[in-house]
Structure formats: structure tokens, C-alpha cells
Amino acid sequence: MEDKILVTKSSMPELPEYIEEISELWDTHWLTNMGCKHQKLQQQLETYLDVDNVELLTNGHMALELSMQASNLSGEVITTPFTFASTTHAIVRNGLTPVFCDIDPVTFTIDASKIEELITDRTTAIVPVHVYGNICNIEEIERIAIKYGLKVIYDAAHAFGVTYKTKGIGSYGDISCFSFHATKVFNSIEGGAVCFKDSDFGKKLYKLKNFGIKNEEVVDGIGANAKMNEFCAAMGLCNLRHVDEEIKKRKLIVERYRQHLDNVEGIQLSPVQKDVKTNYAYFPVVFDEKNFGASRNEVYEALAINNIFARKYFYPLTNTFECFHGKFNVYETPIALHISKRVLTLPLYSNLQLEDVDRICNIVLKCGEKGGCV
Ligand SMILES: *Cc1c(COP(=O)(O)O)cnc(C)c1O
């Protein structure tokens, strides 16, 4: 039996490179609290992501949660249920009410044409997600935000290195939040960043990540602790040197997948978006059982029997979570519900072998043939 293939595998530098990067810390004994690695990574990311300001945080979730808190939001926030738990939880943990907008059936991002009808006098923000690295309808979201005076906070956890119209994706909206979790295209083991333009917001965010401390003798905010430590920042510095190379390798893998799965009856893939330089973060496939011949769950099982572990991202929808029982009506987001029951993200990481992609696709395609998955 071949080795297990998981949906993703963390990128890591060669060990000597990391040792070299952290060896300085044995001289300084400065392990956290915005030390030299933190500063250096912050600066390098401002350049790489092509944004005005970056604030580093412990993880992508705290990036979202503290961004919302620093934005002084209240009432309702329009968002999508087709995302990771973090997006919705960050809203609810801020005491805000998520109002779920349906998704676009092609890009799986928030359907901007359905946002306006959800706006009430309690709405204060829109929290869209560049899901799978597919970018949202940025122009339309901006138009609506300006018209109604709403903040736009993008969950850009999947969109590291993506550009739109040659500008960094994090430069759109008021705020964009990235995740540098081990499973993402770029990782700092755990980590996250907030990109923003407004310097007053930046000051608030900085205080919130550091206990609300203003200076040695003044604490004038009720902050959390969400600082990125030096070992994570050092991992980020190493991985950043290789991320372009990693994305190039991902591109080859995605192209191989597409060779097998493009134009297969009953299979829907993510679109190639205009004016977008993508990062090949995920490879989602939507199975229409009637036209393909097998359901998403059957394909998932067939792969698992062969030691290949795809993921049902994003299933279940966040508006169906047990913790929200009775609070939301999933039938208000019928397209998200439809997609979540049919989508599977296939294994994708930079050193996945092309032969493995061939093998995965053969198993998938066999499921659709007469006689089914086995
Ligand atoms: C990973 C992820 C997050 C949270 O990031 P962490 O760094 O794991 O806290 C938020 N939103 C989405 C869409 C994600 O995929």
C-alpha cells in the first residue's frame, strides 16, 4: 500500500536554513514581544503582499477577531456561511450578528448581487471570504460599502500572494486578514496578519494584541494577547524565501488535475478569474451525482480506501453548526447548501507528485463510470 496522501502537507525550509535563522535568538534571548524577527517579517510582508501596513498576530483567527473589535462594529455583519468556522466565530465572539448571504455558484465567494437586500439600519460591515483563493467581486462590494457607509473586512486566509489588477489582494477593502497556519500556502507554523490603511485602526489593533498596554505605566484598553513569537516569525522569514517557488509547483499540480478533470460531465472546477494572479491554494471539485455518476461522498470514500484523504471543504456550512442550533435558516443560502453537499477539495501541496495526481484522478474518474467506485 502506498503512503497516506493527506489533503495538504506543510511547507518547511531545509532544517539548516531554519537553524541559521533562529541562532541569533540564542544571543539576544529575545523570544517574543515584537523582537527582530517579528519586525523583519512584518516589513518583508508589507513588500511581498504589496500593502500599506501589516500587523502580525498569533493566528488568522485572532487577525479576524481583533480586526472586528478594533473597528468598533455593532449590530449586524453580512458574511458567507461557505467558509471555515473561524470567520463566523470571529463575528459572533465580538457580540455581532452574522447575516448570511448566499454564494456565487461559480466562484463560491459571496454573491455581491444579494448583499444589498440584506442591509438593515443595524448593518455595520461586510465580511467576505476569498474562498479557495478565488477573489470576491471587489468592485461591487466596494460600491455597496461606500453607498451604505459599511466597513469591508476581507477574510483573505486563502489568498496569500494573490493579486488583482496587479495589486496585492490585501490592499482592497478597509482590512484584509491572512492566516499563516501550517496548512496554508504560506505558513509561520501558526500565525496571521492584518493588512490595513488607517493608522488609527493600526494603533488600536496593536494595543489589542498586547493587553491594551499603552506604555509602561498606562493600560487604557482591554486587550488580549495575540503576539507572534520569534520562532514563528523566523519560520515565516524562511518560508517567504521559497513561497514563489512553492506556488509555481502548485501551478503544475493544478494544471495536471485540470488535464484529467476539465470538461468531465458532472464535474465543476473553480474558474480561472480575469485579472487575477492566483496562488493555487486549493483544488475544489463539485460533483453533480446525476451527470457524473457518483456522489461527492462516494468519491471521498473511494479515495479514503486508497489511503488518499480529500476534505469536504466547506461542509457543513457554518450556519448549520450545532453551536448555532435554531439561530439561522440554512435555506436562506440555498446555493451554499447545494455546493457544500457536493464539493470535495483534492490533495494539493507543492511536493505532491504528478504520478499521485494521475492516480487520484483515475480513482475519481472510475467512480463516475458504470459499475461505480470499486
Ligand atoms: C485557516 C482559516 C482561518 C483561520 O486561520 P488560523 O490561522 O487557523 O487561525 C480563517 N478563515 C479561513 C477561511 C481559513 O481557512
The ligand as an SDF file (V2000), in Angstrom:
LIG
                    3D

 15 15  0  0  0  0  0  0  0  0999 V2000
   -7.4380   29.0000    8.2120 C   0  0  0  0  0  0  0  0  0  0  0  0
   -8.5880   29.9380    8.1370 C   0  0  0  0  0  0  0  0  0  0  0  0
   -8.8480   30.8990    9.1340 C   0  0  0  0  0  0  0  0  0  0  0  0
   -8.1660   30.9170   10.4660 C   0  0  0  0  0  0  0  0  0  0  0  0
   -6.8210   30.9600   10.4440 O   0  0  0  0  0  0  0  0  0  0  0  0
   -5.9200   30.3320   11.6190 P   0  0  0  0  0  0  0  0  0  0  0  0
   -4.5690   30.8670   11.3060 O   0  0  0  0  0  0  0  0  0  0  0  0
   -6.0150   28.8520   11.5190 O   0  0  0  0  0  0  0  0  0  0  0  0
   -6.4430   30.8420   12.9320 O   0  0  0  0  0  0  0  0  0  0  0  0
   -9.8510   31.8180    8.9020 C   0  0  0  0  0  0  0  0  0  0  0  0
  -10.6080   31.7830    7.7940 N   0  0  0  0  0  0  0  0  0  0  0  0
  -10.4170   30.8590    6.8380 C   0  0  0  0  0  0  0  0  0  0  0  0
  -11.2780   30.9020    5.6130 C   0  0  0  0  0  0  0  0  0  0  0  0
   -9.4240   29.8890    6.9850 C   0  0  0  0  0  0  0  0  0  0  0  0
   -9.2720   28.9360    6.0500 O   0  0  0  0  0  0  0  0  0  0  0  0
  1  2  1  0
  2  3  1  0
  2 14  2  0
  3  4  1  0
  3 10  2  0
  4  5  1  0
  5  6  1  0
  6  7  2  0
  6  8  1  0
  6  9  1  0
 10 11  1  0
 11 12  2  0
 12 13  1  0
 12 14  1  0
 14 15  1  0
M  END
$$$$
